[in-house]
Amino acid sequence: MAERATEAGNILVVDDLPENTQILKRFLAPMGYTVFAVSNGTDALNFVEKTPPDVILLDLMMPGMNGFEVCRRLKGQIHTRHIPIIIITGLSDKEANVKAVTAGADDFLIKPFDRILLEARIKTSVQTKMLQDQILEYQHDLEIKVQERTRQVRQTQAVAVFSLAKLAESRDNETGDHLERMRSYARLLAEEMSTWPQFADVINPLFVERLYESTPLHDIGKVGIPDRILLKPGKLTDEEFEVMKRHTLIGGDTLRAADQEAGENSFLSMGCAIAYYHHEKWNGTGYPFGIAGTEIPLAARIAALADVYDALSSKRPYKEPFSHEKSRSIILEGDGEHFDPDVVKAFMAIENKFLDIRAHFQDTGKLSPLQEAVNVLEHVPVSH
């Protein structure tokens, strides 16, 4: 909002005749108003853009852009439409009056104007403008508060989701910063794909943000898998693997119930999809549902590659990390079989960025707290 030169208000006179401008200045100055003047429509628009006045006294008949067009343009813009415009003109026909009101004029006076009437109209218009400015300022402050509150809620949601995922991870034998790397890989893939025309309407900034926040929930269902299977150091039997596969259903069902409680399509919706489908394969041989291709939600297809790459390239208690080259070759072998070809294409386009993430979140191979406790207990003699 422009600074007020006086308590009375700022008035812009738009008239191509200097004598008319001088008359209005002499009339208004003693009342405490600060009066500015321009002689044509173009200058009027430029002036208002830089220094919005409290009231505009506008002549209709001017060379170039007439008063009707000036009024129409000012009332057509959201940041100037609230400025009162009083038409002061020598045109006395009804058609001009109607045309001015149609263009958005707030008032209409015929020259020679009645001084008492003009003073009353200006005073009322200035008061109206001041009230509108207060309302706009209040709305602006309210919007800032709402945005800040929304940011705080989103941040709280993100922290809660990641903390929940970390809690679930503490039961598994995953190590180091698996969740940090995985969600960073997923975000990189989504950002790359968002630049492609076929995904422009699907992968927007909100999609990317929610993918980053939701990807860590992929294995949350493992909290429902018995320790004897989840923490088994060797290869699982067929029966044990069938139990392990249930983590996708446990996680998906849990997050779906939470999503419905929060209101469907909440911030948990994408996490639910990822938990259910991140072990599905492009060719339909995955689990738990055996769906294929684009039946698999896009977020889950992206998370799947991010998860596999991190598993391949990270140190585990039972294996050393594969090199990036070997991890990449395995990903490429799964192109169109395990993985969505578009996701693989995105991976190949930004593989150097994967190396940056991998270097940033160095993995030490340290066991989770629960796994450490289990290993200790396995070596404690049982007293009889």
N, C-alpha and C positions, 0 to 999 in steps of 0.2 A: 504494500500500500504506500502511495506517495505521501511525503511529509506535508502536513497542512501548514500553509504559509500564515494563515490567520485562524482564529477560532470560528469566524463566520463561515469560511469555506472558500474554495477556489472555483472560479467560473471561467469557462472558455467561451469567447464570442467568436463565431464563425460568420463573417460577412465580407463581401468584396468591396463594400463602400466604406472608406475610412471615416466619413462623417457619422455613419451609423454606429461604428465602433466607438468613436469618441463620445457620442451621446450616452451610450450604455456605460462606458467607463466612468464618466462624470456622475452618472446616476447611482452606480453601485459602490464606488470607492468609499463615499462617506458612511456607508452602512457597515464597513469593515471587511468587505469581500476583496480578495485579490483577483484582479481581472487580467486574463491573458487574451490575446487576439490573434487570429490568423485570417487570411483573406481568401482561401480556397479549400475545397474538399480534401485534396491530397495532403496539404499541410495539416489539416484538422486531424486526419487519421494518424499521421506520424506523431503529432503532439500528444494525442490521447494514448498512443502506444507507449510513449516514454514517460508521460506525466499525467495519469488519469485525473481529470478534474472532478469536482463534486456535482457540477451542473454544466450542461452545454446549451448555450443560446444559439440557435442555428437558423440561418437564412436559407430559403429554398432556392431562389434563383441566383445562381452563380455560374461563371464561365467554367467549362470543363466539367468536373464532377458536381452535380447539383446536390441540394440538401437532402432530397429524397434518397439518393444513393448513399450518401454519408450516413444517414440515419439507418438505412437497411443494413449496411456493413457493420456498424457499431453494435446494433442489436442482434446481429447474427453471430457474434463472437462471445464465448462464455465469459471471458475476463473483462468485457466492456458493456455487456448487455444491461447491467444493473445501474449504469450511469444515467440519470434523468436527462432527457432531451426536450427542451422547450423550443418549439418552432416560433420564430418571430418573422413575419413576412408581410409583404404588401399584397399578396394574393388573397382575395377575400371570397373566392368562389368555393362552393361546397365540395367540388371535386378535389381541389387541392387539399382541403381539410381531411377528407376521407383518405386520400392517397398518403398523406403524412402519417395518419394514425395507423394505416395498414403497414407502413414502413417501420412502425414501432415507436413513433413519437409519444412522449408522455403528456404533452400539453401543446396548445396551439393558441397564439396571440396574433392579432392583426395590427399592422402599423397604421396609424400612430397608436402605440400601445398606451394603455392606462397605467400610470406609474404605481398606483396603490395596488392594482391587480397584479402587475408584474412582481412587485416586491413580495406580495403574499405567495405567489406561485413559486418564486425562487426560494423563499424561506422554507416552504413546505417540502420542496424538492431536496434541499440540502439536508434537512432533517431525515428525510426518507433514505437518502444516500448514506448518511452516517449510521443509521440503524442497519442498513444492508451490509455496510462494511463490518459492523460488529458481528453480524450473523456469519458472514464469510470467514472472518477471523476465528470465530468460535468453531465453525465447521472444519477449518484447516487444523486448528489445535486438536480437535476431536479425531480427525483422520490420523494425525501423527500418533496420538495415544493408542488408537486402534491398531495401527501398524506395529507399534512397539509391543503391544500386548500380544498380537498375533505372532510376532517374532519370538516372544518369550514362550508362548505355547508350543510353537513348532520346535524350538530348542529343547524344551522339556520333553516333548514327545521323542525327539531324536535321541536324547540322552537315555530316556527310559527304555527305548527299544534296544539300543546298543548294550545297555547294562544287562537287560534280560538275555540278550544273545551271549554276552560274556559269561553270564551265570551258567547257561546251558553248556557252553564250551568247556567250562571247568570240569565237567564230568567226562569229557572225551579225552582222547590222547592227541588231540590237535595241539600244536605248539606255537609259541611266539605270537606274532602279530598276524595270524591267519585271517582274522576278520577284517583287520585294517587293510591288508593287502587285497583281499577279495573284493571288498566294496570299492576300493580305489580302482581296481582293474575293471569292474563292472561300469563304473562311471566313465572311465576312458572310452570303453566300447560304445556306450550310449551316446556320448558326446560326438564321437566320430560318425556314428550312424545318423545322428540328427541332421547332419549336413547333406545327407543324400535325399533326393527328391521323394523317393518312395516312402520315407519315414518322416518327412517334414511335418505331417499332420498328426503323427503319433508320438514321436519323441520330442517333447517340448521341455522347457526348463523344469517344470514341475515333475514330469516323468523322471528326469535325470536325478533330481533331488530325492524323490521317493525311492528310486532304485538304490541310490547310495545308502539311504537310511534303512531300507528293508532287506537288502541282501544278507546282512549278518544273521537274519532270522532263518536262513535256509535249513539249518540243522537243529533248530530248537526242539524238534520232536525227539531228539536223542535222550532227553531227560526221562522219557518213558521206556527206554531200553534197559534191560537188566545189566548190572555191572559185569556179570560173568561173560556177557557177549560184547558189550560196549568196550570193555577194557581188556579183552582177550588179546595177548601179544601175538599169537600165531594166526594162521588162516582159519577163517570161519568154516564150519561144516555147512552143507546145503540147508539144513534145518535152522542153524543159527543165522545164516544169511537172510532167510525168509523173515525171521524175527527182526533183524537189523533193518530190513527194507520198510518195516512198519513205521520207522521214524518220520517218513514223509507224510503218512496219514495222521499220525499223532500231532505233528506240528501243524499241518494244514487244518485239521479239525479244530485244534485249539485256537488258532488265529482267526478262523472263520467265525467261531462262536464269539470271540472278542470283537470282531469287526461288526457282527450283527448287533451286539450289545451297544457298541459305540455309534451305530448308525451305518448301514451298508455304504460301501465306498469310502470308508474312513481311511486314515493314513495306514491302517493295518491291511487293507485289501491287497496291496501288492506283495506284502510279506507273506500273506496267506497263499497267493499264487506261486511264489517262489518256493515256499516250503513244500507244497504239494508236488510241483512239477520239475524241480531242478535235476532230478535223475531220469526224466524222460529223454528219449533220444529221437533225433530227427527222423530216423528210419522206422520208428515205432517199436523198437525192441527194449525200451527202457521200462522203468517202473515208477509209480505203482499202477498206472492205468493203461500203459502201452499205447498211448496216443502218439501221433506223428505230425511232422511238419508244422504248419501254422496253427494246428489245434493246440499246440503248446504255447502258453502265453509268452509274449516277447520278453518280458522281464525275466522269466525262468530260463529262456534260451540263452540270454546274455549271462545270467548268473551261472549257468552250467559250465560255460567255457572258462569263466573267471575262477570257479571252484576247482576245476580239473587242472588248469594251468598252475594254480598255487600248490595243489597237492603234488604235482610232478616236480616243480622247481624248488620245493621246500625240504628242509631236513626233517626227518622223523626219527623217533627212537629206533625204528626198524630199517631205516634206509638213509642213504646220503642223498642230497638234492641232485636232481638231474640238471644238466646244463640248459641254458636257454635254447640252444640249438636242438638238443634232444627233445625238450619239452615241445618246441615248435613242430618238430617232425611228427610227434605223436598227435598233436592237434590237427595237423594237415592230413594225417591218415584217417582222422575222424570226420573230415569235411564231407558233409552230405550224408554221413552215416550216423555218427554220434551228435554232431553239431550242425546248427543252422549255417548254411554256406555264407549268408550275409554276415553273420557274427564272425565267422572265420576270416572273411575278407576284411572286416574292420580290424580284427586282431593283427593281420599281416600289415595293414596300413600304419599301425601305430605301435608295432612291437618294441621299438626303442623306448617308448614311454613306459612299457611294462618293465623294462630293465631299470628305469629310474625308480619306479615304485618298489621294485624288489630290493634295490640298493638302499632306499630310504628306510624301509622296514626290515632290517636285518634279522634273520631268524637264528636263534642260538640253539634250537633243538631242545630247549628246556621243557620238561614235562609240566602238565597242568597240576595244580595242587592235589586234586583227587588222585591222579595217576601216581604221583609221588607217594601219597599215603598208602595206596594199594601195594606198591612195590615194597615199601617198608614192612607192611604187615605180612607180606609173603615170605619175608626172611626172618620173622620173629618166631622163635621156637615156641611150640604149644606145650604148656605145662599140664601134666596129668595129675 
